[in-house]
Amino acid sequence: MDSVTTPRGRYNPALLAALVLTLSGCATTYGLGQTALDEGRYADAAAKFETTLKEHPDRTDALVGLGITRYKQNGDDEAIAHLGQAIRQDPKRADARLYLGLSYLERGDNGAAVQHLRAFRDLIQSARVAGQVDEALELIQSDHALSQRTRRFVATSLESALKAEQDLRSAQWAFSPWPYEGYDNWFSWDLTR
């Protein structure tokens, strides 16, 4: 069995991508930023996304990456600015809607948080994640004021639910007959399918 193929003979996209990057001798600045973000190297990620935006100011994906990075660095105001701009460029970016809602939630602006979390819920087709969002919305809209600790817990639970769904879809894709129609965008947060 070839190390680039799966047991069923399909090509492993991660290994193919690594091979392509190795053979080409470079990776895109955006790709390096996304890798740094995924690995929790937020300062590195921010620098890569900013460089990408200097070269290509209309890259919505780089705006979203920078917004998520700023959110992870507790820079809610910067996150809101970048994610808001991304939403103006592409109102159907589910990842931007989620993190914009979470940024507003962390800042204590329940009205804006609810607006963007509802939009996020309406864009995704995952019943599990939608259910988690509905529970979060119910809590946010309750008559009781939420402590900062509770806001953080709600935000973390939504991020965890999304990550679990992404992991599930990755596993379904990896062990399904080719092509797996439920997972056609390997490098995106796209749960709208």
C-alpha positions, 0 to 999 in steps of 0.5 A: 500500500502506497503511503499517499493512499488510504486503505481503499486506494484513495489519495489522502488529501492532507498527504497530497497537499503536503507533497505539493507544498514540499515540491513547490518549495513554498506555501501561501502566506494565507495557508501559513496563517491558517496553519498557525491559527490552527496550532494556536500560534496567534501572533504568527497567524495575525502577521500572516493574515495581515501580510495577505491582506496587504497584498490582497485587501479583498480576501474575505478568508484572510479577514475572517482568519485575522478576526478569529485570531484577534478573538482568540487573543481577546481583542474583541474590538479588532475581531468585531472590525475584521469580522464585520468587514468580512460579513459585509463582503460575504454575508453567508460566511458561517465562520465569520457569523459565529465568531462575530457573535462570540465577540459580541457575546464576550463584550457583553452586547447580547443583542448583536450576539443574538443577531449573528448567532441566529444568522450562523444557525440559519447558515448551517445544516448541522442539527447538532450544532444548530441545537447547541446554538439554540440552547446558547441563544435561550441562555443569552436571552434569559432574564438573568444577567450572564457573568463573564465566566458564563459568557466564556463557557457559552462561547467555548461550548459553541466552538467545541460543538463546531469542532466536533462536527468538523471532526465528524465530517472529516472522519466520514469523508476519510472512511467513506466511498469516494466521493463523499458528497457531505464533505466537499470543501476540505479547507473550510469551516463550511457546514452549510452543506 
